Amino acid sequence: MKVTKSTLLASAVAAIAGSAMAEEMTLVSWGGAYQASQTKAYAEPFMEMNPGLTIVWDESSPEAVAKLRAMNEAGNITWDLVDVVAADAIRLCDEGLAMEYDPDELLAAAPDGTPASEDFGDLLVSDCFIPQIVYSTTAAYRPDLLPDGAPAPDSICAMFDMETYPGKRTLEKRPINNMEWALICDGVAKDDVYDVLATEEGQQRALDKLGTIKDQVVWWGAAAEPPQLLADGEVVMGTSYNGRWFSAIEEQDQPFEMLWDAQVFDLDGWIIPAGLSEERLARVKEFVKFATDTQRLADQAKFISYGPARASSAPLVGQHAELGIDMAPHMPTDPNNAKNTFLYNYEFWADYRDDIDAKFQAWLAQ
Amino acid sequence: MFVGAGQGNVLLGILLGAVLMAGLAWVYIAVLDNERVARWITILGLTAAGYFFAGFTGLVIGLLVGWFFAFFIFWLYEGRYRQKLLPYLTGRQVFGHYLFRVVCGAIFVFLITPILVVLPLSFNAQDFFTFTPEMLRLDPEGYSLKHYEDFFTNNEWQRSFKNSLIIAPIATVISVSLGTLAAIGLSQSHVPGRRAIMGILISPMIVPLIISATGMFFFYSDIGRFLEGTLGMDKNFVGYVKVILAHAVLGIPFVIITVTATLVGFDQSLTRAAANMGAGPVRTFFKIQMPLILPGVISGGLFAFITSFDEVVVVLFVGSASQKTLPWQMFTGLREQISPTILAVATILVVISIALLTTVELLRRRSERLRGLSPA
């Protein structure tokens, strides 16, 4: 009895020690098809180049800001590199939780010698933010669930048109994007949206417009929910990230159609947490330089339909790695898809987010 | 009834169904009066109706419903419901008896159906939590083992499975050793303030988990810094130590409670007799006390193991991604991915839990039989 117990313990300790021997780097991302594309395009080639290094993924990006704050307070940063949306990167940078960097020093230049700061250009929205992809929040619907004879929706306002397109829809449980769409469909010109939204009446107007469909809306929190809801036939249309729709439509053969009208562009990228030890920082820098070079960003687009953040990567985007279809027409930035677009307005939402969030939540609870 | 429900009018469906069944009952009793024929008519009729309205699924449902109602009508009519009961019970008592059974049955259904729903879904050929039309037709195309394959080939799932298998047993061994000792100590009447100590020891079970987890996060961060910084231990090793200790703390209350319960029936004169014959306390414990309280220790250990194996909140706070356990992976997978791999894992876990509990129960019965202590 005693012998078996101690052998067990010894082997368990050996197992722990064994897994602890290898060098590890923890990357934080969003899970799902997106993280899979990062694994294939960056992590696997990097691990091949660096035998002995293991990359561990933590799917904690949704709560990255809160967790980094707690880690910082406890003085115990366990993450090496964190994938966040640009708005979160700006917040983390302001709070000193993310490291500021010099693009031309940290990031590789384009193959033709263009320095990184020019290659990424306007997408460097914060001193801490290392852009990776351009994605969009956009709509999709199930043609087979629309009433017979209804014209195919060609505008985001189909979301608010309960007469032509009856049935439940799913929208993200936050004011961003929804408020803008509501105002546009209430007759506000695209250029005036944020001026109107800055006023008390404008916010109420957007909520009133959303109120016309409120009892038919299923609110989602995670981007994986809308494809699931649409596949189940629980809703007839909804919004999610374009890459999620792509993976449901092309890779899983779901009968969805994209509705690109009034899609909202946003950026996603890495931040390096402040306060890493020198040894860890050196390794992370090496990884970032590799993972954001022109070829790697173009490679990622083989696995998911998000646009690479570097101008020099765009011409290299080819075909899907498994399906062999051209990826360019599925990119949110493709001219056919980008006829009517928005760019996430960082300044506006930085100023108004708390206020409008509170109003939106109160409105939801009514 | 089901046709009504299918067309979005459950109440009307139930009413129609009841009228139909009452009509049928009257026809059988007044006209046919032959149970076997009536039973076959009902079964075949409802099966055909079910098949007509809803294909294969309808056929199965119709079959079951027909069988049930054919039985039910004659069961009610002939008063067969009194046969197995005591003859002097009043009508109300008979009704209460069956009501009790129906409620018990309903409880089992509500407890078990959610688990059963998961099993077929895990063989879904699609990447969604959906019963596809192919699955409902029992078409082999609609089923696949790909989610099981994903579990066994995907690095993230394998890592988390391995972590769970490392963390849970070690945490269990620690909680069982400490919990048993604590329970024995606390059952001695001369220990001062034992109620207070007991209260503190079982507090992890009472305090909301999220609060313990937040506290543990800061506490173990300091410990981790000390172990890594001052003692220079490996970061990953420290990570495991932190999670294992945190889980051991959560498991201890279960062991204390179950062992204390068995100790209530333990005759302290046995230990005095052992001491009288020259056995030291350690020897007495292993030879006399331990075998007698073993059932309590084992069930406490089982609870401790399951606590650690199922735990997601504390490990999310205390662990880092290298210590990702199975529940953690399921939790994030559910939120970010909604992949049926989670269902495949759930199915595997359900099977393992059933096997584990059955083994323990069989072992317990065997040892009780061997010692002639069988309760029944």
Interface residues (C-beta under 8 A of the other chain):
Chain A: K5 L8 L9 A12 A15 I16 A17 S19 A20 M21 E24 T26 V28 W30 G31 G32 Q35 V56 W57 D58 E59 S60 P62 A70 E73 A74 G75 N76 T78 W79 G221 A222 A223 A224 E225 P227 Q228 A231 D232 Q252 Q254
Chain B: Q126 D127 F128 F129 T130 E156 R159 K162 I166 P169 I170 V173 F217 F218 S221 D222 G224 R225 D234 K235 N236 F237 G239 Y240 S320 A321 S322 K324 T332 G333 R335 E336 Q337 I338 S339
